[in-house]
């Protein structure tokens, strides 16, 4: 069964899905609202789950070679108390994560999609609505109302703010998290930051992270990403605050951040990212399916967004190949992804208030409980599996779908 497929969005989920489906013999039209997409973004964590999918696409080495090998996650209080200390090697020898500039992953996937036979790119098309057709759906462009298609299958992969969720009838909720993060990516020419994702916390309102970010999409100078937790409602107040005072506050909390702070010369040096919690079930209706953040956006507390998106893409292609009809394949996709996604959404929703909230007693509970959990081998192993993106719940592990 060879299909005429529309994929909306050239982010991680969209480009990966387009590649898998085109290689399976389908004709894919890949739509993107930006006329000239560029490899931009902050630092992200590529986990073993995501690397397994990139291996299936033949892109693992290309992506990983531009990143920084991460062996551990360490979180401490500003007073030096160890809250988290998790090493990938505690789960499996040789296991590791990769600190990566998001643009590296984007560029590898998008450039591959541009070269892939069976993929047609339509850039500068802002798809706002879906319109039913007896053989599938039209895609309707914002402002102009132009229609594209019709396509037998529509894959929605245009992010947490997607307006295309409104065009289908399945259950959904979309909530904005009260906290987001200021972030910056700066050069680390002396390669001071390496080997670990390092976080410092104070209560539940201060969280500062430093992530070695590899080489970026171009160049040969190592990069490091800094994240600073901030309530969205306090963003304007931050922009009015004396920047030197803020830098002194961060330096006092994280003395090792000095080389990063020296490169920040004002409020415009930092960008703000906010986050959404998207819940849907199932992720398919008729001949429309949702993948990536458009289907299940979460707080980045566990650093799984790109990895879950890659797994979505791989699983969708696998399910369509097994289904007797389009609808059957899409329902199989939703069933195959349910355990993995439900577990990560549940844990992320439960964990986030312990690091980002106004309820300060949770910070005390976190500092006491998580340190103890890290010292118990059984719980430590489960925490590392969660970090690695391969947990399906207690003592259950994810593995890539067989092809």
N, C-alpha and C positions, 0 to 999 in steps of 0.2 A: 504494500500500500504506500505509494509515493504521493506526498501531499504538497499543496501550495500553502506555505506557511508565512505569516507575518510575525515578526518579532519586533516589539516596540521598546527601544532603548538599547544603547551600545555600552552600557556598564558591564560589570563582571558577569551578571546573570544573562544579559541579553546576548553579548558577543559569544560567550561560551555555548549558550543554547544554539545559536545560529551555526556555530562550527560543528557541533555534534549532529545536528539535524541534516545539515548539508552533506556531511560525510556519510550519513545513512542513506543518502540518495534523494532527499526531499529538496524541493525548490524553496529557498528562503528569501524573503524580502526583509531587510533589516532597516527599520526606520529610526531616525534620530532627529530631535528638534534642533540641535546645535549644528550650524552649517559646516563647521570645521572643528570636530572634537579634538581636544588636546590632552596630553597625559599630565593632568593636574591632581592635586589632593595631598592629604596628610599621610603620615606613617600608619601602616596597618600590620597586623600579624598574620602571616601565612602559616597555617597549621598543617600537620601531617595529613589531615583529611583533604584539605585543599590541594596539597602537593600530589596526592594520589590521583586526583582528577586531572591536574595539569600533566601528569605522566601519561594518562590516557589520551590527551590531546597532543602529546609530543612537545610540550612547551615547558616542562619542569626545569630543565637545565638552563634554558634561556632566562627564565624568571628568577630562579634561585641564585644564579651567578651574579645578579645585580643587587641581591639582598645581603643581609647580615645574619649569620647563624646565631640563633638565640637558644641557649642551653637551659635557662631558668627564668622564673618569675620571682621577684623579691619585692615585698612591701613592708615598710617600716613606719612606725609613728615618728613624729618629729622629735620625740624623746629617745629614739633609738630602739624601741621595742619591736621585735620581729613579729609581724602579723602573718605574712605568707612567705614561704620559702619552698618553692616547688621546682624540681628538676625533672626534665623529660626522661633522663636516664633512670629515674626511679621506677618508671613504667616499662621501659625497654631500652636496652643498650643501643646507642646509635640514633635514637629518636631525637628530633630537634624541631624547633620552629624557625621562622625566618622573619626578621624585621624588614619591612619593604615599603618603599614609596608607592602609594597607590597607582601612580602613573606608570610604573613599570608593568604592573599586571594589566592595566588598561591597554597599554601600547602593544604588549605581546598578543593579547586577544584580538584587539581591533585590527592591527596590521595583518594578522592571520586571516581574519574575516574578509578583509579587503582583497586578499589574494585567493580566497577559497572558491573553487568552482561550485556553482549552485547557489551562491549568495549574491543578491543584488542590493546595493546600498542606496537608500534614499535619505539624504541629509538635508537638514533645514526644514523638516516636515514635523510640525508640532501636533501630534495626534491627541485630540481632546476627547473624542467620543467614538463609540462603536455603533454601527447601524446594522440591523439584522438583514441577512440575505438568505434565500432558501438554500444556498450552497455554503454558507458560512457567515462572514461579516465584512462590511465595508469599514474602513478606517476613515474618520472624519477629521480634517485639519481644523485647528483653532483659527478663528478670525475669518479665514477665507471660506470655510465650509466645504472645501474640495474633498472629494471621496477618492479613496485609493482601494484597489482590490476589485472584486471581493476575494477574500482568502478563505480557504477551507478551515484553517486553524489560526487562531491569534494567541500569541504568547506575550503576555504583558510583563515587561521587565523594566519599567521606567521609574522605579524607586518608591520610597515611602510616601511621597506626596502625590502619587498617581491619581489622576481624575478618572481613570478607566475602571476603578473599582465601583464607581457609581452606576455603571452601565450593566451590571449583572446583579442577580438577586440573592446570592448566597449570604449567609450570616457574616458580618464583619464589624469590628470596632477599630477605631483609630484614635489613639490618645497621644498627646505630646508630653514627653517627660518634662518635669519642671526644671531639671538640671541639664546643662549641656557642657561644652568645654571650649576654652580658648586654646588655640594651637598654633605652632610654628614649626617649620622645618628649616634647619640652618646647617651650614657646613661644620664638619668636625675633622679638620685637616690633621690633627694630631692623633685621631682615632682613640680618643679617651673613652668613648662609650662603646662598649662591646660585650657580647655574650649574655646579656640579661635585659629583661624589661624591668625597670626599677621604678617603684612608686613610693611616695611618701604621703601619709595621711595624718590628719588631725581632726578628731571627731568625725562627723559625717558631712561637713561643709568644705573641708579642705582636702583635695587630692591632686597631687602633682605627679606626672609621669614623665620618664625619659626613656625613649625607645630608639636604640640604634637602627638606622633606616637604610643601610646599604648605600649604593652609589647613585640611586635615582635613575630616571630614564636616560640621562646623558651625563657625561663627565666621569672623572675618576677620583673625585674627592668624597670621602665618606660623609654621610649625613646623619643627623640626629633629630628626632621629633620630640617636642615638649608639649605636654597637655596640662591644662590647668582647669579644674572643675569650677563651674560658675553657674549660678541660677540664672535662667533666661531673663527673669524679671529684674535682675541686677546688672544687666549688660550696660544699660545707659549710664548707671551710676559708676560703673567701672571706667567707662570712657571719659568721665569727668574727673576721675581720681588722678592724683599726681602719679605719673608713670614711674618716676624714680622711687617713690615710696613703695609702689607695688613690687618693683624689682628687689628692693631691700627685704621685703616680706618673704618673697620666694627664696632669696639667697639664704636668709636665716633658717628657713625650713629645710632647704636642700642645698647645703654648701657646695656640692659637686656641680650644681647647675650654673656656676659662674661663667664658664666659657660660652654657654648658650645665651644667658642674659646679656652678656657683653655685646652680642650681635643684634639685640632688640633695642631700637632707638625711639619707640613711641607706640601708641595704641594701634596704629595701622600695621605694626609688625605682626600683630596677632589676628587671626581669623576666628570666628565663632561658629561652632557646629551645634545644632540642636538635634534631638533624637525623638523618634516616634515609636510607639508600641502598636503594631498592627496585628490583629488577630482575625483570621478567616478560617472557615471550614465548610466544605472542602475547598481546595484551591482551584477547582475546575467547575465550570458550569457550561453545559452545551459544548461548544467548540472553542471555548476560551479558557485559558489556564494562566495562573499567576505564579511568578517565580521571583526569587530574591526578595529585596526589601519591599516591593509592592505587595508581596504575599505575607511576609512575617518579619517586618522590621522590629528591632529590639534596641535597647540600650547597648552600647559597645563594651559593657563591663567585662564580658568574657572574650571580646575580640574575635567574634566568630562570623561577622557579617559576610565578608568575601568568601569565606570557606563554605558556609551554608549555601551561598548562591552558586558556587561551583558544583557542589553536590546536587543541587536542584537540577542544573543543566544536564549533568550526566544521567541522573535518574529518569528525567523526562524522556530523553532519547531512548533509553533502555525500555521504558514502559510503552512508548508508542510502537516500538519494534515487536512487542509481545502482544499488544492488544489486537482483537479481531476487528475493531472499528476505532474511529477517532475517539469517540466518547468512552469506549472501554479502556483504551490506553490512558486517557486522562484520569479516569477514576483509579486505575492501577497506580498511576503516579502519586495521586493524593494518599492512597493507602500506604505506599512504600515510604513516603516522606513523613507520615504522621508521627511515628514514635520519636524520630530524631529531632524534628522541629518542635514538637510539643515539649519535649524534655528541656531543650535549651531555652525555649521561651519561658517555661516555668521557673527554671533556676535563675535566669537573668532577672525576671520580675521579682523574685524573692530576694536575690542578692543585692540588687542595686540600692535599695534604701539603706543598707549597711555602709555604703560608701558615699552615696549622694542623697541626702535628705535633710529635713529640718529637725528630725527626731534624734537628738544627740545621744540618748541612752543606747541606741543601736551601735554607736561607735565603741562604747565601752564593751558591749557584748561581743562585737567583732574582734576587738583586740585580744580578749581573753580566749574566746572559743576557737578562732581560726588558728592561732598559734598551737593550741593543744591538738587540733585536728591534724596539723602538719606533722606532728610527732608520732601519730598512730599509723603504722605502715598500711593497714587496710584502707583507712580513710584517705591517706596521702595518695595511694594509688588511684583511687576514684577521682580525687581532685585533679591529678595530672591527666587522667583520661578525659576529663571534662575540658581542661585547658587545651588538650591536643585535638579536640573536635571529634573524638571517636566514641563518646559516651552515648548510650541509648537509655541510660538509667543505671541504677546500682548493679554492678557486675555484668552489664551487657555492653557489647561493643559493636560499633558500626564498621562495615567493610563495604568497599565499592561494589556496585551491582556487577554480576558476571555478564560478559558480552557474548 
